[in-house]
Every structure is written in structure tokens, then in C-alpha cells.
Amino acid sequence: MNHQDNELHHDLHIHFPILGNHHSTKALEGSPLYRELRPKLFKILNSYEMKTIAPTAVPEPYYRAVAWNVERGICFEEIVHFLKNHPLIATADILLITETDLGMARSGNRNIAKELAGILQMNYLFVPSYLNLSKGCGIEQEMGGDNTLGIHGNAIFSRYPIHKPRIVPLPRTHDKMKGREKRIGNQRAAIGTIELPGHPLRTTCVHLDMRSTQPDRKKQMAAVLTALHEEGDAPSLIGGDWNTSTYDTHNTLSAIIGFWVRICIGVNNSIRNHYLHPYRFFEKRLFKMLEAAGYDYKECNELGTATVHYRAADMKANKNLGEWIPDWCFQFIRWALRKTDGECPFKLDWFAQKHLKILQPGQMTSPRKGPSVAPQVLGNLILNGQEASDHDAIVMDFCFR
């Protein structure tokens, strides 16, 4: 069921309420209905949408990539505004967009990837990760309407043709059927070859699991690196939300213990040396693995700059965290952040690259994009008081060696 120029669809959602009554993957997989539907369910999850929309693009002196977790596409108008009007995002040649919904009530039952591609006139590849049996987590449970398709995944957009799509399932890190947000599937990386003029670029959009341990995240990235290694030593770009929080969040107890460990380390010390530089200690093995595989991450990211800003007063964020963290924890979080105005930054979104030259300000100039810029975080993506997403975007300019 590989969809070239077609939209993913199914009629399985009528069974989702019954499947969603199970409280563990083991219980789900033991049900007669699941066993009957399993081939159809995984036919969808192992499919993709890929469509050529963009007119033929001319070669550029250099190329611009942007990675952005758009928080399911819930704030669609705000997302579109920045994709069309931000001086750097709007000029991107490649977009790596994590958390894109297809037929989810929380995002208006839109096909986020397809609609964005049409508005931006960019080619796209969308890869599903989950079939959602519920509306989502936290405040998403309160949104009106019902899911029509319940598909969630990640997408690559490009001004240039995308070929050779590949889906890479990532190792599961926790039981997706426990809790109110019930899902079938697991994170899947989207890989496609972007045919930049004279230089095919193997491009990966990947979202590592939030509910995971540090070794889990390393294993998930290892699955991506293994897939890319199987294809040779071509120029390659990896980007997305890697959830490098420094925490073991696969269960509540581990997260609470990790919190108190960081209190002992010191809140300011944790922020300055760990949350903003996760490669220094807690996530060191993941980043060392990238380097051992020939991938650079230091030159193509703005190091030490947050892409997510947790605010203790943010009711939406707390409601989402409250799905798996007890209410009494929040008073300790507020206490811990009392000297930082209730805010805590994290560096979760990253690029890694192989065989590319990362550009600095003004190093090259493009008639369409103007002077090149240094890798950086693009924050303050707020329109009329509404944040477009809970993540900032990241950008890098590059050419080929």
C-alpha cells in the first residue's frame, strides 16, 4: 500500500473504540478483533504518502534546511503563517516536520502534511507512526469531535524531487496502550533522497520517543544509522525532535528519581551544563555514536540554545505531563524553578550531517535566500499571542564539499 500521489485512507476507525478498551499492548494483541484486523492495521502503518507538487527548481549556490516539531499541527493557521512569512523558514529548501496529524480531532481532522505541501507548493513524504485509538493526551482529550483516521507521523518537504522513500521502525520504548493516549504502532523515521541538482541528499526526519531512557534514545537513533549505513556513504542529513531531555522517562518513578538527582546537582547547573548541552553527560552515548558513524552535530546546531521552554504556570503543559506524573510533583517543580521565574529550557531538536559543508553568516549568497546564516534556533514563533508550537524551529545552511 505504498501511496505515490495518493492519500492514505482506511475504514478501520470504527473499531478503534473497542480496541481502545484494552489497557496494555499484551491485552490488545490477545483480542480476537485485533488479530483479525492486524494485517490491515499494519498495512497502513507500513505505508506512506509521497506527492510531487513543486515546479522544477533551479540549482542554488547553497541550500537551507529547517526542522520543526509543529505539535501535531493543532495551531494550523499560526504554523502556516511562519512557514510562509518567516524570513528564514519561508525560504527553506528542505523542511523536516515532526508531529504531523492525519485525521485527528485535535488538529481539525486535517491531513497536515498534504495541506502544508499544497499551501507551500513543496513536494512531500509523510510516514505514519501511530494509529491513535483515542484523541490524544492531556488537554487534547477535551477537544471536540472525533478522529476520522487517527493517523500521526512525520514528514519531509522539499522544493526538489523526493525519491527512494524508506520507513524505519524504531524500537519501542514503553507500552503505548497504557494511559489515556492509546496507540498502535511505534515511532518511524521517514527517509527520502532529495534530488538537489547534481547532489542527491539522503534525508531523514526522526522523532525519538519522549517516554524513554537515554539508552532507548540511543537505540532508536542506532536504527536510523544502521538503515543509512546499509545504503552507502552518500551525503546525508538527519533532523528532528530527539527528545534529549537528559531524563529517564520510561516510567513515573524513574522520572521522579531523575528530578531529585538534578536537584542535588543544582538547578542552574542542570540547566546550564545538561539541559542545554545534553551531549556532555546524560545523552553522551547517543552523540558519540553519531560521531563514530561519521556524522557531525556540533557545527550544524546552535549549541547551548533551548528549543523547548517549560513554564511551571503553563496549564496545557502541566495537563499533558499530568497524564503520567502525579499532581503532587508539580509543587516541587514550582519550588525547584522558583529562582528561574518558573521556566526551564531544554535542547531537544537537532541536526546531524555527513559530507556537507555548514555555512556561516554571509559565507555564500543566493538570489532567492540572500546571504547564508549560521545554524540557529528560531524562537518567538507567536502570532497574535498564540504560540505556533511548543517547540522552536532550527535552521542550517549548507552546500556540498
C-alpha angles and dihedrals in degrees: 000000000000106000117214109179090349135107122240113247140161142167096223097102091088086071096048097091091057094044089048092060090078117094101204138032089242091057091045094050090049094057119103092225093055092048089052094048099037097097091052094044093053093042086065094044092051093050133083144197117236124171136173110220109142121093115242107291123215124235116273130209087237138358134233126217126192126189120195136167101216096192096245092311091277095142091049099162092049092047091050091049093058094040088056103034112026107107093231105027093048092054096051118130091198129033122191104195121186125193103033120165130212115194099349121145092220090065098038095267088281126153090237098189095045094046093048091049091052094048094046095037091230131140114248147195118199122190121189120226103176145021103215115218092188137035094265136260136317115344091004088075088066097054117112127251132029133274113264098194105356096213123151129178150118134286144203120210126190142173085218130061119284118214141167099035117200132185118212115193111213122219113270115252103187141002106283092198095062116095129017096300102075120185140172115216135024138253113299126194117224114222125184138158111242109207100222107179107283092346121078109203120203102219129193130192110195136175114192117208119270093206096063146097125253090255089049091057090048090052091050092051089045089060089056093047091048091053092049093046090055088061097054137252102306125143107285140187126196122186143157145082108327095176092225092172091146088235134116097229101163089113139010097254093053091050092050092048090049090051092056092045088058091046087057090048089050128258096246091045091050092050097043100041105024117020091047094035105034092160091069097073126331097046095026096119093056093053094042088053090054091051092047088054090054098260123135121210102161097068097044100051135061096244120215095021120116125235096187126044116197113204119196090213094054104111093191093054091046092049090053092047089046089069088080107007118075117245092243090065093069095067088058091047090053090048092049092051096044092110095047096055089258094296132121124183127210133189104222106143122076150166126214124184144184127205095359129120111230113216132222129210113308094352090127135009132216125195089224102038103026121216119000119255134213119258107277149159115255107214137169093056091167126139121190091341094310122114111226090215142349088249131066118229125244128214138193133178120214147164132191124275 
